[in-house]
């Protein structure tokens, strides 16, 4: 059972869980898990929100679109490399994620397998759109910083 401080105040609350920051070893595990999850979902016949390796720094993933913030996505992307010493690798990681979440690819490869029932497909589409917008904005900021 989770300590009281780590669960929402009510069962319908979408207040963020209090989650301890990941240590470096757990971050590596999370990135490996997410890479494996991209491979796994490629073979699933049906997909739902919880199947996707959303770019946030926890193993639970976001419970809703509201948790897919610029800050959460940025923290996830930039956690892999030291921006000051590995800018090229950080930017390549950003581009790789933009390719994964890009609407044309994402919708034709994954979204078509998300059922429309109960708004699940629209929810996933919206979440993926948020992710790619945050990633694109972050890449623009990186380019501005370099320029």
C-alpha positions as CSV (number, residue, x, y, z in Angstrom):
1,X,0.0,0.0,0.0
2,X,1.2,3.5,-0.8
3,X,1.8,6.0,2.0
4,X,-1.1,8.5,2.3
5,X,1.1,11.3,0.9
6,X,1.5,9.6,-2.4
7,X,-2.2,9.1,-3.3
8,X,-4.7,11.6,-4.5
9,X,-7.1,13.0,-1.9
10,X,-10.1,11.3,-3.6
11,X,-10.7,8.6,-6.1
12,X,-11.8,11.1,-8.7
13,X,-9.0,13.6,-8.2
14,X,-6.4,14.1,-10.9
15,X,-4.0,15.9,-8.6
16,X,-0.6,14.6,-9.4
17,X,0.8,11.8,-7.3
18,X,3.8,12.7,-5.1
19,X,6.5,10.6,-6.8
20,X,10.1,10.7,-5.7
21,X,12.6,11.7,-8.3
22,X,14.2,8.8,-10.2
23,X,17.8,8.0,-9.5
24,X,20.1,7.7,-12.5
25,X,19.8,3.9,-12.6
26,X,16.0,4.0,-12.6
27,X,16.0,6.6,-15.4
28,X,18.1,4.2,-17.5
29,X,15.6,1.5,-16.7
30,X,12.7,3.8,-17.7
31,X,14.3,4.7,-21.0
32,X,15.0,1.0,-21.8
33,X,11.4,0.1,-20.8
34,X,10.0,2.8,-23.0
35,X,12.2,1.7,-26.0
36,X,10.9,-1.8,-25.4
37,X,7.3,-0.6,-25.1
38,X,7.5,1.1,-28.5
39,X,8.5,-2.3,-30.0
40,X,5.8,-4.1,-28.1
41,X,2.9,-1.9,-29.1
42,X,3.8,-2.2,-32.7
43,X,2.4,-5.7,-32.5
44,X,-0.7,-5.1,-30.4
45,X,-4.0,-5.4,-32.2
46,X,-5.7,-2.9,-29.9
47,X,-4.2,0.0,-27.9
48,X,-5.3,2.2,-25.1
49,X,-3.9,5.2,-23.2
50,X,-1.9,3.2,-20.7
51,X,-0.1,1.2,-23.5
52,X,1.9,4.2,-24.7
53,X,5.3,5.1,-23.4
54,X,4.4,8.7,-22.6
55,X,7.6,10.8,-22.1
56,X,7.3,11.5,-18.4
57,X,9.8,10.5,-15.7
58,X,7.9,7.8,-13.9
59,X,6.9,4.2,-14.6
60,X,3.2,4.9,-14.0
61,X,2.9,7.3,-16.9
62,X,0.4,10.2,-17.0
63,X,-3.1,9.5,-15.8
64,X,-4.5,12.2,-18.0
65,X,-3.5,14.7,-20.7
66,X,-3.1,17.4,-18.0
67,X,0.0,15.6,-16.8
68,X,1.7,15.9,-20.2
69,X,3.1,19.3,-19.5
70,X,6.0,21.1,-21.2
71,X,8.0,20.7,-17.9
72,X,7.3,17.0,-17.6
73,X,8.2,16.3,-21.3
74,X,11.3,18.5,-21.1
75,X,12.5,16.9,-17.9
76,X,12.2,13.4,-19.6
77,X,14.0,14.4,-22.8
78,X,16.8,16.3,-21.2
79,X,17.4,13.7,-18.4
80,X,19.2,11.4,-20.8
81,X,22.2,13.6,-21.5
82,X,24.0,16.6,-20.0
83,X,22.8,19.5,-22.2
84,X,26.0,21.4,-21.7
85,X,28.4,18.7,-22.8
86,X,26.1,16.6,-25.1
87,X,24.0,19.0,-27.0
88,X,24.1,17.1,-30.3
89,X,22.9,13.9,-28.6
90,X,20.2,15.7,-26.7
91,X,18.9,17.3,-29.9
92,X,19.0,14.0,-31.7
93,X,17.0,12.4,-28.9
94,X,14.5,15.2,-29.3
95,X,14.3,14.6,-33.1
96,X,13.9,10.9,-32.5
97,X,10.9,11.5,-30.2
98,X,9.4,14.0,-32.6
99,X,9.5,11.3,-35.3
100,X,7.8,8.8,-33.0
101,X,5.0,11.2,-31.9
102,X,4.6,13.0,-35.3
103,X,0.8,12.9,-36.1
104,X,1.2,11.4,-39.6
105,X,3.3,8.4,-38.4
106,X,1.6,8.1,-35.0
107,X,-2.0,8.1,-36.4
108,X,-1.3,5.7,-39.2
109,X,0.8,3.3,-37.1
110,X,-0.8,3.4,-33.7
111,X,-3.9,5.6,-33.4
112,X,-5.9,3.5,-35.9
113,X,-5.7,0.6,-33.3
114,X,-7.1,2.7,-30.4
115,X,-10.9,2.1,-30.1
116,X,-13.1,5.1,-30.5
117,X,-15.4,3.9,-27.7
118,X,-15.6,6.2,-24.6
119,X,-13.4,8.8,-26.4
120,X,-10.2,6.8,-26.0
121,X,-9.0,7.5,-29.5
122,X,-9.6,11.2,-29.1
123,X,-7.9,11.2,-25.7
124,X,-4.8,9.5,-27.1
125,X,-4.8,11.8,-30.2
126,X,-4.9,14.8,-28.0
127,X,-2.2,13.6,-25.7
128,X,0.1,12.7,-28.6
129,X,-0.5,16.1,-30.0
130,X,0.5,17.8,-26.8
131,X,3.7,15.7,-26.7
132,X,4.7,16.6,-30.2
133,X,4.0,20.3,-29.7
134,X,6.1,20.3,-26.5
135,X,8.9,18.4,-28.3
136,X,8.8,20.8,-31.2
137,X,8.9,23.8,-28.9
138,X,11.7,22.4,-27.0
139,X,13.7,21.7,-30.2
140,X,13.1,25.4,-31.2
141,X,14.4,26.6,-27.8
142,X,17.5,24.4,-28.2
143,X,18.1,25.8,-31.7
144,X,17.6,29.4,-30.4
145,X,20.1,28.6,-27.6
146,X,22.7,27.4,-30.1
147,X,22.2,30.3,-32.5
